[in-house]
Amino acid sequence: MLQTLGIISSPDLSQSLPLSDYRTHIQETPYGLPSAPLQCAQLGQQPVVLLRRHGVQRSIPPHTINYRANVWALQAMGVQQVIGITTVGGIHQDLSPGMLCIADQVIDYTSGREHTYACSFSGEVGHVEFGEPYCAVMREGLMQAARQAEIVCRDSGVYGATQGPRLETAAEIRRMRQDGCDMVGMTGMPEASLAREMGLRYANLSLVVNWAAGLGTGPIDLHQIQQVQTTGISAIVQVLQAFCDAY
């Protein structure tokens, strides 16, 4: 029996995937409602549950996303493995706009987010091992899927998670590069660690939409970011299709 795959992404991706047997489901959680109704469907022969991280109309900024409700809702729907699709700024010289990258490490620079289920209801402090934050099996599956789809994809990278919603300063990016970050985004944490707490296998697939601050030829162009994101969705769709076809 195929395991249900959770996909957390933007509204644009869910509209681009060739889904069948589509239905929506409103899943309540002890932490409130998730960002949007869950989209339950088939991607090929693979059962999937899609969750639009920023809401149906992309109205929820990264620092106010209810990450706990999102991850809980997926687990309640029987999801056992999750792919978090994110857009990032490239810091490493290999991660130019339009590239895909499968993160293997993360550095969390966020603050003030509800980032754990520990002590919420059980009354016990919960520790989880997080030395390798992403599932190695799922990462390898995504790498194979990218090769199968003939999509250029970097097979490792350190994701630097910042608070948002503002973009970073050039000085902050210089510090992040010194810290070892290869890319910068705003939604990678605490999503990954909450998935680990819930016992879900989680992998990140990032689309580079711009050079991080101070690394391009001028100020970051938000219109250009949208153009790269629109083009990059096609590559993400192909990778996800190949990933699901492998099951």
N, C-alpha and C positions, 0 to 999 in steps of 0.2 A: 504494500500500500504506500502511495506517495505521501511524503510529509508535506504539510501545508507550508508554503513559503510566504513570509511577510516581506513587503516592500514598502519602505518609508521614503517618500520623495515629494516632489513638487506637483501641483495640479497638472502642469504641462505634460509630465511623463505619463500619468494615468490616462490622459486623453490620447496618447500616441500608441500605447500598447495594443496589440491585436487580441483583445479579450473576448471570451465567449462565456455563456451561462452567467451573465452579469447580474448581480443583485447588490443592494446596499443594506447595511445593518448598523443600527445605532447601539453601541455597546457602552453601558454604564460601568463605571469602575469606582472603587473606594476613594479615588482621587479626583472625581469629577468626570466630565466627558472628555474624550480625546479630541484632537484638533478638528476632526471631521468625521462624518459617518464612514464606516469601513466599506471598502469596495471588494466584495467577494466574487471571484471569477475563476476562469481557467485560462492559463497562458500555455497554449499547446495542450498537452495532457496534464500539466502541472497545476494543482489547485493553489491559488494565490489569494492573499488578502492585502490590498493596497491601502495605505494611509497617507493622506495629504498633510504633511508636517505643518505647513503654514496655513492650513484651513482651505476651504473650498475656493475662496476668492483671494488667496495669498494675503490675508489680512493680519496674520499673527506674526509679530516680529520674533526673532530667534530667542531673545532673552525672556519672553513670556510664554513660550510653548510649554504645554503641560506634558513634559516628557514622561513623567511617571504614569499618567493616564494612557498615553500612547502605547507604551511598552506593555502595560498591564492588559490593555484591550486586545492587543495582538495575541498575547499568551492565552487569554480567556477564549479566543476563537480557535484555539488548537494549533496556533503557529508554534513551530519548534526551531525555525531558523529564519533569520532576518537579514536582508540586504538594505543598508542605509545608503541611499543615493544623495550625494552632497555636491554643491558647487563650491569651488575654492579658488583662491589666488595662488599663482605659482611663485614659489620662492627658489626652489632648485632650478638650475639652468636647463635641466631636461624637461621641466614641466611648463611648457609654453601653452598659451591659450588654445583650446581645442583638444588637448591631450586628456586621456583617461589615466587614473592612477588607483591602484588597490592598496590602501594604507596597511602598514603592518605595525605601526606604533602611533601613539597619540600623546601630546602634552596639553594639559588642561589649564587654560588661562582664565576660565570663566569664574564668575563670583555671584553669589546670591541666588543661584538656581536650586530648586528642590532636586537634589541629586542622588538620593538614596531611599530605599524602602525600609532601612534599618530603624527599628524602634517605632514604626508607624502603628502597627497593630499587634505584633507578637510580644512586645515587651522585652525583646532580646536584641542585643547588639549583634549585627551580622557583618562578618568580614568575608570578602571574596578575594580570591587570587586573581590578580589583574596584570601580572608581569607581561603576558602576551595578550593584549586586549582584543584581538580579533581571531576568529576561528580559523585555524590553519587549513582545515579541510575545505571550508567554503572559499577561502582565498585561492586555494589551488584550483577549485572548480571554476571560479571567475577567470583566472588566468587562462585555463584551458578553453573556456568559452570565448574569450577575446581572441585567442589564436585561431579557434575554429571559425569565428566570424571575420577573421582577417582585419581586426581592429587594433591599431597601435595602442598599447596600454602598458604603463610602467608597473612592474610587479611588486613594488614596495615604496614606502614613503612615510615620513612622520607627519601626521596631521596636527597642526597647532590650532586648538579651539579657542576662539576669542569671544568676548561677551556680545559685541554688536549692540544695536544695529548699525552704528557708525563703522566705517572702514578704518583700518589701522593707519597710524602715522608711519612715515618712512623710518623713524628711529625705532619704533616698535618692531617693524619688520627686520631691521638690522639685528635687534636683540634676539628675535625668534630664530633668525638664521644662525646666530652664534649658539643658540640652544640646541640646534640640530633639526629645526623644523624644515620640511621640504615644501609644505603648502599650508595655507591658512584658510580656515572656514569658521562658521559660527554655530553650527548645529551638530557637530560630531559628538559633543559631550553635553549632558550626561547620558545621552542615548545609549552609547556603547556599554558603559558601566552598569546602567540599569538593566540592560539585556543580560549581562553576566549575572547580576543578582537574581534575575528571574529564571536562570538556567537555560537561556536561549542562546543558540549559536548565532553569532553576529559577524558580519563582514561589511566593510565600507567600500563603496565604489565612488570615486570623486571625478568630477569633470572640472578641468581648469578653465575658467572663463576670463581670466585677466592675469597680468603680472601684478604681484603684490606691490604696495606703495613703495615708490622710489626705485623700482626695478624696471619699469617700462620707459618709454620715450617721453612721457608727459603725465599729466594727471589722469587718474583712472576715469574712463569714459563709460558711464552707466548704460548708455545706449548700445555701445559696442559689446558690453557684457551680455545684454539681452540677445544680441545677434548670435554670439558664440554659443550661448545656452540653447537657443532654438536649433542651431545646426548640430550641436553635440547630442541632443536628445536621440537623434537617429542612431548614433553609435551605441548609446546606452541601451536602446531597445534591442539592437542586434545582439549585444552581449547577453542581455537577460533572456532573450529567446534561445540562444545557444546554451545557456546555463540550464534552462528548464528542459530543453530537448535531451540533455544528457541523462536525465532521470528516467 
